[in-house]
Amino acid sequence: MGTEGEVRLLPWTGAEGKPCYLITDEEGGPLSRLADATESIQLGMGAELLAHAREILPEAPRGELRFLAERLTEALADASRVAESRGQRLIRHLN
């Protein structure tokens, strides 16, 4: 691997919640494909969670609201990490 590899923020965290990065010269390698699939799953789950939240919010019991808030927080963190990763890759490809 050369020193000119692409750096990609992966859609999961490592030990202690620290970001994980992939450095590769290869487009579409196995870890990149796994990251793409994980991003797709995370965004899909977030969309489903948002739809569920819209359904139950008007009359949700307090315990369900807390659970929903925790899951929405996780989904937002995932979506934010995906957006950051994709934004970084887009900027590199435009330069």
N, C-alpha and C positions, 0 to 999 in steps of 0.2 A: 504494500500500500504506500502510495506517495504522500507527500506533505500537502497536496492540493485537494484532499478529500472534502466531500460535502459534510457539513455538520447538521444533524437533524435532532430537534428536541422530540423525544419519544412521548407517546401518550400515556405513560405510566411513570411512577416515581420509584426511586430506589430506597435504600436504607434511610430511615429518619425523614422520609418525605422529600428527599433531595431529588432534583431533576436528573433524568437519564438522557444521555445523548448518544447518537450513532454517528460515527465518522466512517464514511465509505466513499469509494470512487465508483461503486457499482450502482447503477440505477435499477431498481426493482429487485434487489437481492431478497433473500428469505426474511431477514429481520425487517426490512422496509415494507414488505408485503404484510407481515404480521402487524406492524405499526399502522398501516393503512386500514387493515381489517378492524383493528382495535378502535381506531378513531371513528370508523363508521358505526360500530356497535355503540360506542359511548354517545355519539350524537343522536342515534336512534333512540336509545334509552332515555336520553334527556328530553327528546320530543314527546315520547310516550308519557313521561313523568309530568311534563308541562300540561299535556291534555288532561291527565288525571287530576292534577291540581285545579284546573279550571272547572272540572265537574264537581269536585267535593268542597271547594272553598266556601260557598255560601252557607253551608250547614254542617261543616266538619266539627266533630268533637275535639276538645283541646289536645288529647293524646295523639290523635291523628294529625293535627296541625303540626305538632312538634316533630313527629316522624317525617311528615312531608317536608318540613323546613330543612331537616337534616339531609334528606335525599336530594332536594333541590340544590342545596349548597354543594354537595358532591358533584352533581351534574354540571353545575355552573363552573366549578373548578376544572372538570374535564374539558368542557367546551372552551374555556379560556386557554387551556394548554394547547388544545388542537388549533385554535385560532392563532396563537403565538407561533406555533411550529409552521403552520401553513403560510403565515405572513412572512416569516424569515425565509422560507424557501422561495416564495414569490419574488421577494426583493432580489435574491441572488440570481434568479433566472432572468429578471428584467435588466440586470447590470451587465 
